[in-house]
Amino acid sequence: MSENSFISIRNATIASVISGVILLTVPVLRGYVVSFLSWAWSGVVWCWDALVDSYSLPGWAWLLIFILALIGLINIYLAIKGESEEPEFKSYVEDLMHGANWRWSWTGNQISNVWCFCPRCDATLVYDDSFCRTFGQINKTDFICENCNCTVVASISGGDKDYATGAVKREISRRVRTGEYKKH
């Protein structure tokens, strides 16, 4: 017997078993669906009877009172619960590290959009990680201010631009974890 015919027989057997299981469960599921629909219909009929019955107030007025009371209870619950406050560290979005002024934003509890600025003129710094591409040199990334005569403002050893921004993110996380950011 070839492998293709074996696969065809296997697939046919699996399909037959699955079809049998489905056919066995259909009557049971049909019974559940019918009993649920019957229950829902009796609820609708009860509500209709309650609305058209005679009370000291008409049924629609009781319905309106119930809806307004429900809205009031929801407002009371929300007022007691209060709004969840943002963690204090989310206001920490700027600090001086490695000689440059770094700024970032928070996305959830994650640090995003990390970049550095010149502490003298507040210009956006550009990076030079050409040292990372030459063999035998110390891997580092320099951050340069083009506004201040192309002077190196910050230098982070260890790798390219992504490594440098990662190092800053790790330092921010450390300062948040230890509470050191509150001292700045």
N, C-alpha and C positions, 0 to 999 in steps of 0.2 A: 504494500500500500504506500502510495506516495505521501509526502508531507502535506501537500495541498489538500488531498482528500481527507487526511486526518484532521486538519484545521477546520474544514467544512463540516465534518461530522461533529467535532467539538462545539463549534458555534451553533449548530442546529440543536444540539442537546441543551446547551445553556439557554437558548431562546425558548425552547419548549418548557423548561423548568420555570423560567421567569413568567411565561404566559400562564402556566398552571397556577402559580402563586397569585398572580393578579386576578384570575378568574375565581379563585377561592375567596379572596378578600372583597370582591365587589359586592356580594350580597350583604356582608357584614357592614361595610361602609355605607351601603344604601340605607340600611336600618338606622344607623347613627344620623345620617343626613335627614331622614324623614322625621325622626324624633326631635332633632334640633329645630327643624322648620315648624313642627307642630308646637313646640314650646315657644318659639318666637311669635307665632301667630296668636297664641293664647295671650301673650303679653301685650300685643297690639290691641286685641279685642278688649282686654281688661282696661288699658289706658283709655280707649275710646269710651267705654262704659263709665269710667271715672270722670271723664270730661263732660259727658252729657247728662250725668245724674244731677239731681237737684240738691243743692246745699244752700247754706245761708248766702254763699257767693257762687256765681257761676264757675264751672270747671276751668274756663280759660283764665279767670282771675286767679284761681288757686295756682294754675300753672305759671302765670306771670310772677306771683309772689314767690313760688319755689325757685324760679330762675334767678330772681333778684337776690334771694337769700343765699343761693349757691355762689353767686358772684361776690357777695359780701364775705362769705366764709373764705373764698379763695384769696381775696384781698387781705383779710386778717392773717391768714397763713403766710402769705408772702411778706407782710410787714413784720411778723414775728421772726420769720426765718432770716430776713435781711439778705442783702446781696453779698456774695462772697467777695472778699477784698483781694486785690492783687497782692502777691507777696512783696515785701519791702524791697527785696533785691532787684525787682524789675525797674526801679527808678535809677539803678546803677547802670548808666549807659556811656560813661566816659571816664578815662583815667590816664595817668601818665605812666607809661611803661617803656623800658628800653630807650629812653630819651625822647620818645615821641608821644604825642597826645592821641590815644586810641579811642575810637567811638564804635559803637555797635548797637544792635537792637535785639529784642527778645522775640522769638517766635515760640509761643508756649513757654517751656522752660529751657529752650535751646538758644544758644547765642548765634546770631546771624549778622551778616553785613558788617563784618569786622574790617576796619581800615584805619590808617593812621594819618595824622595831620601835623603840620609843623607847629611846634609850641611857640614860635616867635610870630609868624604871620598867618597862621591857621590855613595855609594852603594844603591841598591834597598832595601827599607825597607819592612819588613814583618809586618803583623798586628796581634794583639791579641785582640779579642772582647769577651773573655771568661767572662768578667764582665757583659755582656749583658744577659748571660744565668743564672745568679744566682739571686735569689729573694732577694730583700732588698738592693742590691748594687746600686751604681750610674752607670747608663748605660754609658759606654765610650769605645772607641777603642784606643788602644795604638799602635803606629808604632815604631818598634824596629829595630835597626841596628845590624845585626849579625856580622858585621865586626868590630864594636867598642865595643867589649865585651858585647854584648846583652843589650845595654843601651836603655832606652826609649827615643826616639828623639822627638816624638810628641804624644799628647794625645788630642782626640776630644770627648767631652762629648755629650751625647744625644742618642747614639745608636750604632748599629753594623757598620761593614765596609762599607756597602752600604749607610748608613746614613752619615758616615764621608766623603765619596767621594762626596755625594750629597751636603753636607755643603760646601765643597771646591768649587764645581761647582757654587753654589749660590754666594759664595764670589767672584769668578772670574767674574761672570755676573755682580755683583754689581760694581766691580772695572771698568769694561768696560763701564757700563752705566753711572757712575759718572765721568769717565775720569781719575780716580785715578791711573790706570795702567801706564799712561804716566809719572808719577813722579818717577817710579822705574827704 
